[in-house]
């Protein structure tokens, strides 16, 4: 009898195991009459919805928590520091809509960073949750917060930040991690998606500093400084452009030898005009990654898009970055993405025409390359790019394709700022070696506390016509200032100081 019962029990277990799929389907159909599941596949909407839910509904104390830390400016200490936070929406979360609970979940195990691209799922009792109303309310709340945030920024903090594309804090190189900078122009610590620990949101962010202006610390010819006024007019007169049907965007090409201040100029006017600046490394971006990052940037408009040293990536229309060996970390990141099942690498290969095994292998070593046509379409294509001020820098103007824009030559042979292709690049501005008047201004700023050294340097500038970039001359003055400061601290004699100063000038001049 025991043997018979054992066989009967085994047979029953086998039948149940064999029919488990059908049983599970029937059970779920019965449960679905009471329980409903909704998926949110758009990553941006998922973040917006979670931010709305955790601030509008009571949260259960029982859930798996996810913690992290972001590097942020702390007003109380006037320094940057690590700000810990709890992030919602990466694990199962139970919320209460009155008497009815519902579950917000995404992903199934593994590090939290792997779940950002997975659908967000809402599980709730039928009839207890108005999903259409929640989605509409969350988007409306996000829009209103974004539209009104500019006034808050004017009173409390700056919009300026620097973001690198690809994100240097990203885990996969080209995939956006939880934004540490901005979503729809809103700093991350003002979103309901994060609960900061140890600091209130109003204690974070760089405050206004009216005493120092970044442009005041740079020395440029007056012709360049006058152009900054055009940027101010563009920044503050969006309605004027819209009323006349003029696209609210601008583009500059800054060209000249290395060290002439091209990047410093772009960063300085972005900081002074309180606009975020996005720095693009085109050699590390494929077509899809670049388009996605460019479109995401427009949510932070008005902003500056800085493309540095484009001649290192494109010679004319040819992307030469694919000819250089990829960095070890780029290859490592690609391998990690393939192991994690990330489809972006395959998408990049398809975008660049890779379909076979050998072509996929070439795509592996190239990491996906950006085509010139995609770059042009993003600068001046179907999308209006309202609020984007594009700055492209190059050391060699001869490598720039005319379709991007170059300085326009007048009938008398002189070059002018206006570009040959307005709309993509409106002005092509040359930054070259320092003029004597600018050298004297910079020398007075750095050596104003040391009159003897300043007089010697001014005589050197007037008597020695030497082609120097701002970086070179600033380093010359800085070395002399450091020598004078050291002599002041050690109490050396004036005669010894004069001799050392002359030697310093000779050494830096020979260098």
Steps between C-alpha positions, in 0.01 A plus 500: 500500500783743587669417171175565311452835678857595415445429130167682501654804664786506248256471213294787638811718533599413143157593366507830688853578376405418143190711513652780707499744212131449443427512872693822540317654204162406644596633845619829348182536295296452815723746688489752215131545560603665829860610434627716214857560381613800295847546346673832434767436236624858452791566738431874530131448577589229753725740691237774488227264619704359790590854609130585501385184680746509790407862575121455466431163664580349837802270480522168681796458734562150370697504172849439362700821514755634251761755613757701311700823515544790258775761480328833549568859610402557865401858578561477876865407454546678165675189371418195293442181690337160497125515564340167598149423386240228478370433150147375445368285219789256462349232728149396595315781677161472673285815501151558638216668314269543796410144609632332184869414464685489169850389405759691296780277376772480237767238434563172673821478697852615424654844547261793491676652201380212282132587548478851354406383151253234618125574495336642808208284615199608704300217662172594666140394569277569204313826533718628786744703289443744213817441297403745224449772758827419679705510179342829390538654848865393532592651162306819575672531837842447340430759232378758748800439722737537205329816371498668840848388602673780310353759739612292797850478355520877461433537872688206645752333275661477162398283209864467394661158508741306280391162365717275287356284224554206531433544871822447695297357786321253274548131547454404136669791331210612282199417718376770732516400867258663745568864418716682750452824314158571363175350374283740299733774626439409867792400727468141618470593869176690430332188359280274708696209355775564758493546877819679603661401830672755722420797275179672398450573129518876567849451646632358172598668176737778412368835619527827316840668524476858378851598609693301240428455132676227307548724196675762712775249568570451128685728264364523146517767229220756509354363176434169678365661816254700292356174368415391853233771501333319210478185712337696782239639261433153360476347849248753632274554197332174412164668437657747256626213285171312515292802400707540184531134414877502557637174642610556859841340460853607418824333397864605524815347356806598705826426323865570569817347649478293820499706818321805360204463736233342278363262764551753779292758311209259449500394864531857627203648315291191585576554869443875494173466308392216731459234232592132537774384266510155340846390382488241220780252434406400145767232474320298770150533352312308233208634300228378733679607818570848362141554382359382831735720704436804278122470528521446877717814533223718359293448816760719677473792252622766493834322505839480331611199292881491484668277239874521564778444245276375223806474274613205714184313400404622152733583214248646264215246511713201595495381860868433566451395861424146381858479373642544849509206742221506757583538866506192721205631705290547184556138403433387857173695517388350171572149628310565822200625303497186286515280812212691657285455189509867404374545143655843442825351370309297241285805417816700442634230271176499302503879479845487346402227257646199684310181433757224467740345751808678365315832494381448858861439596602827337214672684639354824837664446352829373244519780255658253593817315312820434426592140534855374146504360352424842705782652369746239140384547518556874651848456248611240246236409134430557519592870515874569761480778338796676709624789825327396816706453749275319874564531741297287877537549780400267874551478508455122235686301619326183351169618149644539253398230329798331160344575565568869605861446816704457597868517356695209741693284404846378559617141809689619649176635447572870342236727191587703328333792186398308509131406453355156216283637277698739257278685765245586781739583409869496841645584853372448730677745878480501679497834870545448813620680477775758537862404742719702214699657336179623833376635537817704150458645568141599840589649346774716237257630750233602798716605323807635627428854863491381578838331863418421410176328212665317725774360750243377231292332341806334839604362548143379163505321575833330854406402456134405238430230425137580203299377336350806160354568312616811586170668872547430516861618288429806738221599796738453343756733392232745855362527634850566229569759581174677871591502422841647270348762768249600760773526259705711448208737870415530615865535753505214671827416371732228817454290467123510132532414576716195760250378258210548228691315726563199596133494132403520419711197787354302410142594131537414583685178734222386239240590 
